[in-house]
Amino acid sequence: MQNTKQIPEPSKWEPKKYEYSKSSYAEIFKVLQSLRKDEFFCDIKLETDDGTIIYGHKVVLASACQYFYAMFTNFEEKNQDLVVMRQLDSSALQLLVDFMYSGEILVTEKNVQVLLPASNLLQFQEVKDACCDFLQAQLCPTNCIGINMLADLHSCTELLTSSELYIHQHFSEVVEGVEFLSLSSEQLVKFISSDEIKVPSEEKVFECVIQWVKHDLGSRKCILPQLMGHVRLPLTSKNYILKNVIKEPLLNDCLTCKDYVIEALHFHLLNNSDELIPFTQISRIKPRKDSGFHKVIFVVGGIGSTANSSTEWYDPKINRWQIGPKMITPRRGVGLAVVKNNSVFAVGGFHYNSLHCSVDLLDLSSESPCWKPTVDMSVERGLLGVGVINNCVYAVGGFDGESCLNSVEVFDCVTQKWRMVSSMSTRRSSVGIGVLNNLLYAVGGYDSEQRLNCVECYHPSLDKWTPVAKMSVCRSAVGVGVLDGVVYAVGGYDGSKVHSSVEAYRPSTGDWTYIADMHLCRQNAGVVAFDGLLYVVGGSDGTSTLDSVEFYNPDTNTWTMVTASMNTARTFLGAVAINKPQHFKT
């Protein structure tokens, strides 16, 4: 019987393969490391300056490090079995050679100071990066200057940037350390001339400069004039200059430094007006970007269980209200204004049946902030509006006990006198005041007969009031805030109901438009604009005095309730944004 099974021809068979890959070279590296330690097959010896000899295999070193690859292929060392490694710490070189054989290295506080220079010299980027990562994690106020110098010396770009940023952000703590005193004059100038350093006040910069100079007075005294040129003395308080700066002996012996002190006092005398300081000196009156100050809400007086003479302030960063200095004069329906970022004026108001023409002043820069009386207004005013233009305080309208007022007076901080200016076209008490583009907007109010929706605008240079478009509804006891070029009229009372509605006025369009309503109806509330938000504080809903706060975000057209309420419910209060107080007791 014939066999029909077909057998393929050998020429048509597919060639078969079996590929094997070793999963790890760890065993090979262990053998190589063992051979090196036993000095088997070693064809290169590396000698450091201290006479230490490290054995190795050229092929291993060349395969693991470009520095050695170039040495053993292109230079005379390729034919040598002993190479002297200058300027290399023997322990660092030993660690790096071990790394080439094992792929492992341990960076510690003890070895990083020698390992970073060695890895940089031998172009061992991955070890250099490991050292930088280690130093980055160790940054603190006591070592950041040393790390910054190390990064600069060995071209560690990222570490240099991050350490400089750390120094800027922790400058107040850094200057307390020993490393700070070892800075070169060039390095010190670099830091104190920066807009980026974070300090609670410019006083700290002045103090650290004096401290640095006195550490090595003989060689550093000559550098003081240069350093003082970067201290922004005009930004320190007048009291600090008189109490501390003028009495510093080092400045009294230096004519240039005296000029800087005179410049700062001149700046305070002229109301901190930028226009009065020559352009070449602008750097000394420019606030640093992160001066350590952030804005907080400061509220004063009002009607409430304990509101008349009490104050409190809200820090949005910690979402907490804290008690401020008690007023010497109880005030409700008070006008509140901030001048020169450190002087708070409480203007007019009333207490029970007594109306005030008095004005009290709180100096926020004082080491013991307390309210003190200052120059009285010409007219008793409660339920007035207050605005500040060019460091002049305007008291607008209000009620004198008999009638609503259209008169306006202004306090000049230079002459320390009040003077009358042109009256409004309309009598207004419970009026809202906003300042935009150095113009004063008087919004709504009450004229003894009706609640108002009319608005007028005062031009200081012309001493003239002109009408502005009317609001959609009448609003007395209205809160007014100015944010990003927009005037907001918030809440208020129309004679029959308290509003939760809000209108916005843009000079570019010349009309009022509605935005989103508040969560609550409010009249006689405080309105404060800062950090891109519009805060509304307290007030009354027509039935109850409120302790709640909410803020408006113009980017989302939404209102959000603040979870932290005031310590005291308040209406007829005054509210402003101030720099976070340094000396308030918390």
C-alpha positions in Angstrom: 0.0 0.0 0.0 1.4 3.4 -1.0 2.1 5.9 1.7 0.3 9.2 0.8 1.7 11.4 3.7 3.4 14.5 2.4 6.8 15.3 3.9 7.8 18.9 3.3 11.1 19.5 1.5 13.9 20.6 3.7 14.4 23.7 1.7 10.9 25.0 2.6 11.4 24.7 6.4 11.3 28.0 8.4 14.5 28.6 10.4 13.7 28.3 14.1 15.1 30.8 16.8 15.2 30.9 20.6 16.1 34.2 22.0 17.1 34.6 25.7 17.5 37.9 27.5 19.1 38.2 30.9 16.6 40.0 33.1 19.2 41.8 35.2 22.8 42.7 35.0 23.1 43.0 38.8 25.1 39.8 39.1 27.6 41.1 36.5 28.0 44.4 38.3 28.6 42.5 41.6 31.3 40.4 39.9 32.9 43.6 38.5 32.8 45.3 41.8 34.4 42.2 43.5 37.1 42.1 40.8 37.8 45.8 41.4 38.1 45.5 45.2 40.4 42.5 44.8 42.4 44.5 42.2 41.9 41.8 39.5 42.2 42.8 35.9 42.4 46.5 37.0 44.1 48.6 34.3 43.7 52.1 35.9 44.6 53.6 39.2 43.1 57.0 40.2 45.2 59.0 42.7 43.7 62.0 44.6 45.7 64.9 46.1 45.8 63.2 49.5 47.5 60.1 48.0 44.5 57.8 48.1 44.6 55.2 45.3 41.3 54.0 43.8 41.5 51.0 41.4 39.2 50.5 38.4 38.7 49.1 34.9 39.0 51.6 32.1 36.2 50.0 30.1 33.8 50.2 33.1 34.7 53.8 33.9 34.5 54.9 30.2 31.1 53.2 29.7 29.6 54.8 32.8 31.0 58.4 32.6 31.6 60.7 29.6 34.5 62.3 31.4 36.4 59.1 31.6 35.4 58.0 28.1 37.0 61.2 26.7 40.1 60.7 29.0 40.7 57.1 27.9 40.0 57.6 24.2 41.3 61.1 23.3 43.9 62.1 25.8 47.3 60.9 26.9 45.8 59.1 29.9 44.6 56.3 27.5 48.1 54.8 27.6 48.7 55.4 31.3 47.8 53.1 34.2 48.0 55.9 36.9 46.0 59.1 36.6 46.3 61.9 39.2 42.9 63.5 39.9 43.5 67.0 41.0 41.0 69.0 43.1 38.8 66.0 43.9 38.0 64.8 47.4 39.0 61.2 47.8 35.8 60.2 49.6 33.7 61.8 46.8 35.6 60.0 44.1 35.3 56.7 45.9 31.5 57.2 46.1 31.3 58.0 42.4 33.4 55.0 41.3 31.3 52.8 43.5 28.2 54.2 41.8 29.6 53.4 38.4 29.9 49.7 39.5 26.8 49.4 41.5 24.3 52.1 40.2 23.7 53.2 43.8 24.8 56.2 45.9 23.8 57.6 49.2 23.7 61.4 49.5 24.0 62.7 53.1 24.5 66.0 54.9 28.1 65.0 55.5 29.1 64.1 51.9 26.9 66.4 49.8 29.4 69.3 50.1 32.1 67.3 48.4 29.9 65.1 46.2 28.3 68.0 44.4 31.6 69.5 43.2 33.0 66.1 42.3 29.9 65.1 40.2 29.9 68.5 38.6 33.6 68.2 37.6 33.2 64.7 36.3 30.0 65.7 34.5 28.0 63.1 36.4 24.6 64.8 35.8 22.4 62.2 37.5 24.5 62.4 40.7 24.6 66.1 40.5 20.8 66.2 40.2 20.5 63.9 43.2 22.7 66.2 45.3 20.6 69.2 44.2 17.3 67.4 45.0 18.8 66.6 48.5 19.8 70.2 49.1 16.5 71.5 47.9 14.7 69.3 50.5 17.0 70.7 53.2 16.4 74.4 52.6 15.8 76.4 55.8 16.5 79.9 57.0 19.9 78.9 58.5 21.4 77.2 55.5 19.7 78.7 52.4 22.4 81.3 51.8 25.1 78.6 51.8 23.1 76.4 49.5 22.6 79.3 47.2 26.3 80.0 47.0 27.0 76.3 46.4 24.4 76.2 43.6 25.9 79.3 42.0 29.5 78.0 42.3 28.6 74.7 40.5 26.1 76.0 38.0 23.1 74.2 39.5 20.5 76.4 37.7 17.3 75.0 39.3 18.7 74.9 42.8 20.0 78.4 42.4 16.6 79.6 41.4 14.7 77.8 44.1 17.2 78.9 46.9 16.9 82.5 45.8 13.1 82.2 45.9 13.4 80.7 49.4 15.6 83.6 50.6 13.1 86.1 49.1 10.1 84.4 50.8 11.9 83.9 54.2 14.1 87.0 54.2 13.0 88.2 57.7 14.1 84.8 59.2 17.2 84.5 57.0 18.7 87.8 58.2 18.6 86.5 61.8 21.1 83.7 60.9 24.9 83.6 61.0 25.1 83.0 57.2 23.6 86.4 56.5 26.5 88.1 58.1 28.9 86.3 55.7 27.3 87.7 52.6 29.4 89.7 50.2 28.4 93.3 49.6 27.4 92.3 46.0 25.2 89.6 47.3 23.6 91.8 49.9 22.9 94.5 47.3 21.3 91.9 45.1 18.8 90.9 47.8 17.9 94.2 49.3 17.5 95.8 45.8 15.0 93.2 44.8 11.2 93.9 44.7 10.7 90.2 45.6 11.9 90.0 49.2 9.2 89.4 51.8 9.5 91.6 54.9 6.9 92.8 57.4 8.1 96.3 56.9 10.9 98.3 55.3 12.2 98.8 58.9 13.5 95.2 58.7 15.6 95.9 55.7 17.2 99.0 57.3 17.9 97.0 60.5 19.6 94.1 58.7 21.8 96.5 56.7 23.0 98.2 59.9 23.6 94.7 61.5 25.6 93.5 58.5 27.8 96.6 58.4 28.5 96.5 62.2 29.6 92.8 61.9 32.8 94.0 60.2 32.7 97.7 60.7 36.3 98.4 59.6 35.9 97.0 56.1 32.2 97.5 55.6 31.5 101.0 56.8 32.6 102.4 53.4 29.8 100.4 51.7 27.0 101.8 53.8 26.1 104.6 51.4 25.6 102.2 48.6 23.5 99.9 50.7 21.3 102.7 52.0 20.5 103.6 48.5 18.6 100.4 48.2 16.7 100.8 51.6 13.3 102.2 50.9 13.3 104.6 53.8 10.3 106.7 52.6 8.2 103.6 53.1 9.1 103.4 56.8 6.9 105.4 59.2 7.8 108.9 60.2 7.8 107.8 63.9 10.4 105.1 63.1 12.6 107.5 61.2 12.6 110.0 64.1 12.9 107.4 66.8 15.4 104.9 65.2 17.0 106.1 62.0 18.0 109.6 62.9 19.6 108.3 66.1 21.8 105.7 64.3 25.4 106.9 64.7 26.6 105.2 61.5 24.2 107.5 59.5 25.2 110.6 61.3 28.8 110.1 60.1 27.8 109.8 56.4 26.6 112.7 54.4 25.0 110.5 51.7 23.1 108.6 54.3 21.8 111.8 55.8 20.5 112.8 52.4 18.5 109.6 52.3 17.0 110.4 55.7 16.1 113.9 54.6 14.5 112.5 51.5 12.4 110.2 53.5 11.2 112.9 55.9 10.6 115.2 52.9 8.4 112.4 51.4 6.3 112.2 54.6 6.0 116.0 54.7 4.7 116.1 51.2 2.0 113.6 51.8 3.7 110.6 50.1 2.9 112.1 46.7 4.8 110.3 44.0 4.7 113.4 41.8 6.8 115.2 44.4 9.7 112.7 44.2 12.1 112.9 41.2 11.8 110.0 38.8 15.4 108.9 39.5 14.4 108.2 43.1 11.3 106.2 42.3 12.8 102.9 43.4 12.9 104.1 47.0 9.2 104.8 47.1 8.1 101.7 45.2 6.6 99.1 47.6 8.1 95.6 47.3 5.9 93.1 45.6 5.6 90.9 48.7 6.2 93.3 51.6 4.6 90.9 54.0 1.5 93.1 54.0 -1.8 91.8 52.8 -5.1 93.6 53.1 -7.6 93.0 55.8 -11.1 94.5 56.5 -11.3 96.9 59.4 -14.7 97.8 60.8 -15.5 100.5 63.3 -18.5 101.4 65.5 -22.1 101.2 64.4 -25.2 100.1 66.2 -25.1 96.7 67.9 -24.9 95.2 71.4 -21.3 96.5 71.9 -20.7 98.1 68.6 -20.5 101.8 69.4 -16.9 102.1 70.4 -15.5 98.7 69.4 -13.5 97.8 66.3 -12.5 94.5 64.7 -10.7 93.3 61.7 -11.0 90.3 59.3 -8.1 88.4 57.8 -9.3 86.4 54.8 -6.1 84.3 54.7 -7.1 82.7 58.1 -10.8 83.4 57.8 -10.9 85.0 61.3 -12.2 88.2 62.9 -10.1 89.7 65.7 -10.6 92.6 68.0 -9.0 96.0 67.3 -8.3 99.1 69.4 -11.3 100.5 71.2 -12.4 104.0 70.0 -12.3 107.0 72.4 -15.5 108.3 70.9 -18.5 106.0 70.4 -19.7 106.5 66.8 -22.5 105.2 64.6 -23.2 106.5 61.1 -19.5 107.2 60.9 -17.4 107.9 57.9 -14.1 105.9 57.7 -11.1 106.7 55.5 -7.5 105.5 55.1 -4.7 107.9 54.2 -1.1 107.0 53.4 -1.9 103.3 54.0 -1.3 103.7 57.7 -3.7 106.4 59.1 -7.4 105.6 59.7 -9.7 108.6 60.1 -13.1 108.1 61.9 -15.1 111.1 60.8 -18.3 112.5 62.4 -21.2 110.1 63.2 -23.5 110.2 66.2 -24.0 108.6 69.6 -27.6 108.5 70.8 -28.8 112.0 70.2 -25.4 113.6 70.0 -23.9 114.4 66.6 -20.2 114.7 66.1 -18.0 117.2 64.2 -15.0 115.5 65.8 -12.5 113.3 64.0 -10.4 110.6 65.6 -7.2 109.2 64.1 -5.6 105.7 64.4 -1.9 105.4 63.4 -1.5 101.8 62.2 2.3 102.1 62.1 2.6 102.9 65.8 4.0 100.3 68.1 1.1 101.0 70.4 -1.8 101.8 68.1 -4.6 103.8 69.8 -7.2 106.3 68.7 -6.4 110.0 69.2 -8.4 113.1 68.5 -7.4 115.2 65.5 -8.9 118.4 63.9 -12.7 118.8 64.1 -14.8 119.4 61.0 -16.6 122.7 60.5 -20.0 121.0 60.6 -21.5 118.2 62.7 -22.3 115.3 60.4 -23.8 111.9 60.9 -24.8 109.5 58.2 -22.2 111.1 55.9 -20.1 109.8 53.1 -16.3 109.9 53.1 -13.7 109.5 50.3 -10.0 110.1 49.9 -8.3 111.7 46.9 -4.6 112.6 46.9 -4.4 112.0 50.6 -7.2 114.5 51.3 -10.2 113.4 53.2 -13.6 114.5 51.9 -16.7 114.6 54.2 -19.8 114.6 52.0 -23.4 115.5 53.0 -24.9 113.8 56.0 -27.3 114.9 58.7 -26.7 117.8 61.1 -29.6 117.1 63.5 -32.1 119.3 61.7 -31.7 118.7 58.0 -29.9 116.7 55.4 -26.8 118.4 54.0 -25.5 119.1 50.6 -22.3 120.7 51.9 -18.9 119.2 51.5 -15.6 119.8 53.3 -12.1 118.5 52.8 -9.2 117.9 55.3 -5.8 118.7 53.9 -3.2 116.5 55.7 -0.4 119.0 55.0 -2.1 122.1 56.4 -4.0 120.0 59.0 -7.1 122.1 58.2 -10.7 121.5 57.0 -12.1 123.8 54.3 -15.4 123.9 52.5 -15.6 123.1 48.8 -18.5 123.3 46.4 -21.8 121.9 47.6 -23.7 119.1 45.9 -26.7 119.9 43.8 -28.8 117.6 46.1 -29.0 117.2 49.9 -27.9 113.7 50.8 -27.7 111.8 54.1 -27.1 108.1 54.2 -25.2 108.6 51.0 -22.7 106.2 49.5 -19.3 107.6 48.3 -16.9 106.0 45.8 -13.6 107.3 44.4 -12.7 106.4 40.8 -10.0 108.1 38.6 -9.6 110.8 41.2 -13.3 111.7 41.0 -15.7 111.5 43.9 -19.1 109.8 43.2 -22.0 110.6 45.6 -24.6 107.8 45.1 -28.2 107.8 46.3 -29.1 108.8 49.8 -32.0 110.7 51.4 -32.9 114.4 51.0 -35.4 114.7 54.0 -38.4 113.9 51.7 -37.5 111.0 49.5 -34.9 108.2 48.8 -32.7 109.0 45.9 -31.6 107.2 42.8 -29.6 110.2 41.4 -25.8 110.3 41.4 -23.4 113.2 41.0 -19.6 113.4 40.5 -17.1 115.9 42.0 -14.0 117.1 40.1 -11.5 118.4 42.6 -9.5 120.3 40.0 -12.6 122.1 38.9 -14.3 122.3 42.3 -17.5 121.3 40.5 -20.2 118.7 40.8 -21.8 117.2 37.6 -24.7 114.8 37.3 -24.2 111.1 36.4 -26.7 108.6 35.1 -29.4 107.6 37.6 -29.6 104.2 39.2 -32.5 101.9 38.4 -33.9 102.1 41.9 -33.8 104.6 44.8 -31.2 103.7 47.4 -30.5 105.4 50.7 -28.3 103.7 53.3 -26.5 102.3 50.3 -23.0 100.8 50.4 -20.6 101.8 47.6 -17.4 100.1 46.6 -15.0 100.6 43.6 -13.4 97.6 42.1 -11.4 97.4 38.8 -12.8 100.6 37.4 -16.4 99.9 38.3 -18.6 101.7 40.9 -20.9 99.3 42.8 -24.1 100.4 44.6 -24.9 97.7 47.1 -28.3 97.1 48.7 -29.9 100.1 50.4 -33.5 101.1 51.3 -36.1 102.6 48.9 -38.7 103.7 51.4 -40.6 100.4 51.5 -38.0 97.6 51.4 -34.4 96.8 51.9 -32.7 95.6 48.7 -30.4 92.7 48.0 -29.9 94.0 44.5 -26.7 95.6 43.3 -26.0 97.9 40.4 -22.7 98.6 38.7 -21.6 101.9 36.9 -18.9 102.0 34.3 -17.8 105.5 33.2 -16.9 104.0 29.8 -20.6 103.2 29.1 -22.1 105.9 31.3 -25.0 103.8 32.7 -25.9 101.5 35.6 -26.5 97.8 35.1 -27.7 95.1 37.5 -25.4 92.3 38.6 -26.2 89.2 40.7 -28.2 89.8 43.9 -26.6 89.4 47.3 -27.7 86.5 49.5 -29.2 88.9 52.0 -31.0 92.2 52.0 -28.7 94.9 53.5 -28.8 98.6 54.3 -26.2 100.6 56.2 -23.6 97.9 55.5 -19.9 98.4 55.1 -18.5 97.8 51.6 -14.8 97.1 51.0 -13.0 96.2 47.7 -9.7 94.4 47.7 -7.9 91.4 46.2 -10.3 91.5 43.2 -13.3 90.9 45.4 -16.1 93.2 46.8 -16.9 92.5 50.5 -20.1 93.5 52.1 -20.1 93.5 55.9 -22.9 93.6 58.4 -25.8 96.1 58.0 -29.4 95.5 58.7 -32.0 93.5 56.7 -34.8 95.8 58.0 -35.6 93.6 61.0 -32.3 92.4 62.4 -28.8 93.7 62.8 -26.4 91.4 60.9 -23.0 90.0 61.8 -22.6 88.2 58.4 -20.2 88.9 55.5 -20.4 88.0 51.9 -18.2 88.8 48.9 -18.7 89.3 45.1 -16.5 87.9 42.5 -16.8 89.9 39.2 -15.2 87.1 37.2 -18.0 84.7 38.0 -20.8 87.2 38.8 -21.5 85.3 42.1 -21.8 86.1 45.8 -20.3 83.9 48.4 -21.0 83.9 52.2 -18.0 84.1 54.4 -18.1 81.4 57.1 -16.6 83.6 59.8 -19.1 86.1 61.2 -18.1 89.3 63.0 -17.7 89.2 66.8 -20.4 91.8 67.0 -23.5 92.4 64.8 -23.2 95.9 63.3 -25.2 98.4 61.2 -24.4 102.0 60.6 -20.7 100.9 60.7 -17.6 102.2 59.0 -15.4 99.7 57.0 -12.2 100.0 55.0 -9.3 97.9 53.7 -6.0 98.3 55.6 -2.6 96.6 55.5 -2.6 93.8 58.1 -1.8 95.5 61.4 1.7 94.6 62.7 1.1 95.8 66.3 -2.5 95.0 67.0 -2.9 92.6 69.8 -4.5 89.3 68.5 
